[in-house]
Amino acid sequence: QVQLVESGGGLVQPGGSLRLSCAASGNIFSINAMGWYRQAPGKQRESVASITRGFSEEYADSVTGRFTVSIDNNRNKVYLQMNSLKPEDTAVYYCTAWDSERNYWGQGTQVTVST
């Protein structure tokens, strides 16, 4: 089992920045990749960004050039640096981690982009 705890959400104005963090614990040696999903009200959960232990990154088209995912293999943490935030980025952001059999989820952290 893997446990994930997110932090760093909050309220930010359009054009602002936030940095999300996610700490993994438990069977961390089974983790192959980590990433972030988000779910806005009334919408399905969608992938935002992911990164492997070998630092291979993937991004949703909607965040490419604005968001950066990074991983600290020593501290078993993954980060999401979000710049140039837009109101449509408002959502609950979930950390996820994959092993060879399944993925695990954090409890989510709210990000609200509004004036």
N, C-alpha and C positions, 0 to 999 in steps of 0.2 A: 504493500500500500504506500501511496504517496500523498502527503498533505501539502496543500498550497495556501498561502496567505498573502493577499494583495494589500497594498497601501498606496497612498498618494493621490487619490481622487479628490475632487472638489469642484468649486465654482470658479470659472475663469471667463474673462471677457473675450469676445471674438478677436482673433489675432494673437492671443496669448499662448502660453506654454504650460505644460504640466509634465511631470515625470512619474510614471507608475512603476512600482516595484512589486516583485513577487518572490517570496522565499519558499523553497521546497524543503521538506523534511520527510523522514521515513526511509523507504527503500530508494534512496536517491541514485544509487549506482545503476538502477534499471532504466533511468531516464535517457532517452535518445535525443529528444528535442523538447523545446518549450515554446510557448507563444501566447498570443492574446486574441480573444474574440470579444465581440461587443453585441449588445442587444438593446435596441431602441424601443420605446413603447409602441406596441402594435406591430412590431416587425420581428422577423426571424433572427436568431443569433447568426452572426457572420464572422468569418475569419478576418483578422486585421493584419497580423504579422506573426511570423514564426522564425525560429532559429535553431539550428542543430548544435550539438556539442562541438562539431567541427566548424561552426560559425557560418554555415550556409543560411542565408536569409531569404525570406519571401514576404511580399507585401500585397495587400489588396490595392487595386488600381486607385481607389478613392483616397488612399493615404500616402501613396508613393511620393517621395520628395518632401513630405512633411513630418512623417513619423520615422523613428529609428528604433529598431529592436536590438538589444545586446544581451549577452549572457556572461555571467561570472561563474565559471565552472568550479572554482575553488570554494566559493561561498554558496553555490547552488541557488543562485538568484537570476532572475530575468527582469529586464527593464524595458519600458516603452517610453521613449522621449517623444512627446507630442508637441510640435510647433505649428504656428499659423492655424490655430484651432478655429473651427467653424461651428456655427450652431448645429449643423447636421452631424457633428461628431458627438453630440450629446447622447449618452447611452450608459448602461451598466457594462463595465469592462471586466472580463473574466480572464484569469490566468489559466493556462492549460499546460499539461505535460504529457508526453507520450512515452510509453515503453513498448516492448515488442507485441503486447497483447491488447492494450487499451489506452485511452487517455483519461486523465484526471482533471478535476476542475476545482478552482477556488470558489470562494463565496461571492465574489464580485465586488467592485468598487464603482461608485457613481461618479461620472464625469458630466458636468453641466456647463455648456458654453452659452453664455447669455449676457446681455447688458443689464 
